[in-house]
Amino acid sequence: MSTFKRWMILIIVSSALLLIVMDMTILYTAMPTLTHELGATASQKLWI
């Protein structure tokens, strides 16, 4: 496998991981407000 392909794979995987971490951070900070405003139960919080 060439060096270029290895770097491209690393960039793609790192970008995907960055998006997942950003999504989880945003959801973690917004969860209290969402559950309070929507009046969500514990099982509904799992779906959010």
Secondary structure in CASP SS format (residue, H / E / C, confidence):
PFRMAT SS
TARGET T0000
AUTHOR 0000-0000-0000
METHOD secondary structure of the structure
MODEL  1
M C 1.00
S C 1.00
T H 1.00
F H 1.00
K H 1.00
R H 1.00
W H 1.00
M H 1.00
I H 1.00
L H 1.00
I H 1.00
I H 1.00
V H 1.00
S H 1.00
S H 1.00
A H 1.00
L H 1.00
L H 1.00
L H 1.00
I H 1.00
V H 1.00
M H 1.00
D H 1.00
M H 1.00
T H 1.00
I H 1.00
L H 1.00
Y H 1.00
T H 1.00
A H 1.00
M H 1.00
P H 1.00
T H 1.00
L H 1.00
T H 1.00
H H 1.00
E H 1.00
L H 1.00
G C 1.00
A C 1.00
T C 1.00
A H 1.00
S H 1.00
Q H 1.00
K H 1.00
L H 1.00
W H 1.00
I C 1.00
END
